[in-house]
Amino acid sequence: MVNLHDIESAVAERLQSAGHTVTAADVEEGFDKPTFFIDVFQNSAAKENPFMELVNVGVELKYIHDNPTREVLVKAADALMVLFTQATLQVKDRFLTVHEMTFDTENEVLFAYFELEFMRETSNIIPDYEKTQNLIIKIETGVRANGTSADID
């Protein structure tokens, strides 16, 4: 079953394989720049049937650069588009597709956002019924012409 930590790990691995640094979200000071922070959160889960649910997960990337010029941030946005929209993202045994990315800048920091949607098994417990060993069926077919019934065993 895919969980949020699995998605965060897959996103971090994709960034690191492209030569980017990823910093843990709880680090607030003293980190090397440029770096990415990853925030993964569940937007929704809709039950499709008793055994499956449709899950929507949001991923926010925060890119902090030591020289955050407009050109640097635009190039970083372009690189993220290539990294996440041109190839599926492998998360455990799943291959998830990023259909759209949105970007914003605030205080010289680039924010990139995308969503992942996938089906996941629910944790419904199926009751365990006792197995039937022998089933005896008696069928009454009707009344004979002489007034006796004809039974089949």
Secondary structure, DSSP 8 states (H G I E B T S, - for coil): ---HHHHHHHHHHHHHHTT--B--TT--SS--SSEEEEEEEEEEEEEEETTEEEEEEEEEEEEE-SS--HHHHHHHHHHHHHHHHSS-EEETTEEE----EEEEEETTEEEEEEEEEEEEE-----------------EEEEE-TTS-EEEE-
